[in-house]
Amino acid sequence: MNGTPLRFTDGIVTIRKFRRSDKFRMAEIANNEKIAANLRDAFPSPYSVEDAQKFISMCLRQDPYQVFAIEFEGEYVGNIGLHRQDDVYRKTAELGYFIGEPWWNRDITTRAVNLICDYGFRELDIIKIFSGVFSFNTASQRVLVKCGFVLEAILKSAVIKNGATCDEYRYARFSTPKV
Ligand SMILES: CC(C)(COP(=O)(O)OP(=O)(O)OC[C@H]1O[C@@H](n2cnc3c(N)ncnc32)[C@H](O)[C@@H]1OP(=O)(O)O)[C@@H](O)C(=O)NCCC(=O)NCCS
């Protein structure tokens, strides 16, 4: 990744490498049950500044770099990341993201997803990016469809979240469109 500026923008939304100082806003934004309800239980809830600090430190150690801050109007507003798989799945990456509630429904995540997919396909030699979305998370499903992801599978009763069972919707986008 030498020489690659870890900052990509479409002129409205930017994804960039974390700064250690992002921990304060990250903790403020992530400490929201409406966000945690759509993510895996590994996502801390409540979410502290210490949780954010540990997460940022982990991300800054990655090589190649894969998890970014989302910036809008010069402000940190959320996270977006790829998680490269291994073994025979090594050219596939899982995509995850969240954005602070005050910024929902302004097309920010859609823009950030397009930016990180471009980065993954262009710089990381990834050929497939997928995301697993809880069945009730229609906003996230809409983001993925807007970004050219296709529904690949519905994993029935795959998820237990907050005491309720639901299906997981698997969406995928490919470096080369599939017919
Ligand atoms: C899901 C999430 C990332 C979406 O971010 P966002 O920046 O608001 O997304 P965008 O504005 O780019 O797009 C949202 C789309 O969903 C639509 N939408 C929002 N709420 C919806 C709902 N309840 N039902 C159907 N569509 C909905 C919006 O209208 C918009 O579509 P449109 O452009 O066609 O109008 C954000 O809500 C979030 O962080 N949620 C909590 C964490 C999370 O779910 N992460 C993803 C886990 S898979």
The ligand as a Tripos MOL2 file, in Angstrom:
@<TRIPOS>MOLECULE
LIG
   48    50     1     0     0
SMALL
NO_CHARGES

@<TRIPOS>ATOM
      1 C1        -28.1780    1.0810    7.4780 C.3       1 LIG1
      2 C2        -27.4750    2.4350    7.5110 C.3       1 LIG1
      3 C3        -25.9790    2.2100    7.4090 C.3       1 LIG1
      4 C4        -27.9690    3.2490    6.3050 C.3       1 LIG1
      5 O1        -27.1970    4.4230    6.2140 O.3       1 LIG1
      6 P1        -27.7190    5.7250    5.4460 P.3       1 LIG1
      7 O2        -26.5410    6.6310    5.2890 O.co2     1 LIG1
      8 O3        -28.9240    6.2320    6.0840 O.co2     1 LIG1
      9 O4        -28.0840    5.0820    4.0180 O.3       1 LIG1
     10 P2        -28.4810    5.8790    2.6740 P.3       1 LIG1
     11 O5        -29.0340    7.2100    3.0140 O.co2     1 LIG1
     12 O6        -27.3270    5.8100    1.7560 O.co2     1 LIG1
     13 O7        -29.6310    4.9290    2.0800 O.3       1 LIG1
     14 C5        -30.7070    4.5060    2.9010 C.3       1 LIG1
     15 C6        -31.8480    4.0180    2.0300 C.3       1 LIG1
     16 O8        -32.7260    3.2260    2.8310 O.3       1 LIG1
     17 C7        -34.0320    3.7660    2.7730 C.3       1 LIG1
     18 N1        -34.6490    3.4880    4.0550 N.ar      1 LIG1
     19 C8        -34.4010    4.0300    5.2520 C.ar      1 LIG1
     20 N2        -35.1800    3.4960    6.1910 N.ar      1 LIG1
     21 C9        -35.9310    2.5730    5.5730 C.ar      1 LIG1
     22 C10       -36.9480    1.6690    5.9960 C.ar      1 LIG1
     23 N3        -37.3230    1.6110    7.2600 N.pl3     1 LIG1
     24 N4        -37.5260    0.8730    5.0690 N.ar      1 LIG1
     25 C11       -37.1440    0.9180    3.7610 C.ar      1 LIG1
     26 N5        -36.1810    1.7460    3.3070 N.ar      1 LIG1
     27 C12       -35.5960    2.5590    4.1990 C.ar      1 LIG1
     28 C13       -33.8170    5.2270    2.5110 C.3       1 LIG1
     29 O9        -34.9810    5.8320    2.0110 O.3       1 LIG1
     30 C14       -32.6780    5.1390    1.4770 C.3       1 LIG1
     31 O10       -33.1340    4.7010    0.2210 O.3       1 LIG1
     32 P3        -33.4830    5.7520   -0.9960 P.3       1 LIG1
     33 O11       -32.2080    6.4920   -1.2810 O.co2     1 LIG1
     34 O12       -33.9270    4.8700   -2.0840 O.co2     1 LIG1
     35 O13       -34.5340    6.6720   -0.4880 O.co2     1 LIG1
     36 C15       -27.7700    3.2190    8.8270 C.3       1 LIG1
     37 O14       -29.1540    3.2950    8.9950 O.3       1 LIG1
     38 C16       -27.1380    2.5670   10.0480 C.2       1 LIG1
     39 O15       -26.0090    2.8620   10.4170 O.2       1 LIG1
     40 N6        -27.8940    1.6680   10.6810 N.am      1 LIG1
     41 C17       -27.3940    0.9390   11.8690 C.3       1 LIG1
     42 C18       -26.2170    0.0090   11.5730 C.3       1 LIG1
     43 C19       -26.4830   -0.9170   10.4080 C.2       1 LIG1
     44 O16       -27.6050   -1.2940   10.1180 O.2       1 LIG1
     45 N7        -25.4010   -1.3190    9.7310 N.am      1 LIG1
     46 C20       -25.4810   -2.2450    8.6160 C.3       1 LIG1
     47 C21       -25.5060   -3.6540    9.0880 C.3       1 LIG1
     48 S1        -25.7410   -4.7750    7.7220 S.3       1 LIG1
@<TRIPOS>BOND
     1     1     2 1
     2     2     3 1
     3     2     4 1
     4     2    36 1
     5     4     5 1
     6     5     6 1
     7     6     7 2
     8     6     8 1
     9     6     9 1
    10     9    10 1
    11    10    11 2
    12    10    12 1
    13    10    13 1
    14    13    14 1
    15    14    15 1
    16    15    16 1
    17    15    30 1
    18    16    17 1
    19    17    18 1
    20    17    28 1
    21    18    19 ar
    22    18    27 ar
    23    19    20 ar
    24    20    21 ar
    25    21    22 ar
    26    21    27 ar
    27    22    23 1
    28    22    24 ar
    29    24    25 ar
    30    25    26 ar
    31    26    27 ar
    32    28    29 1
    33    28    30 1
    34    30    31 1
    35    31    32 1
    36    32    33 2
    37    32    34 1
    38    32    35 1
    39    36    37 1
    40    36    38 1
    41    38    39 2
    42    38    40 1
    43    40    41 1
    44    41    42 1
    45    42    43 1
    46    43    44 2
    47    43    45 1
    48    45    46 1
    49    46    47 1
    50    47    48 1
@<TRIPOS>SUBSTRUCTURE
     1 LIG1         1 GROUP 0 **** ****
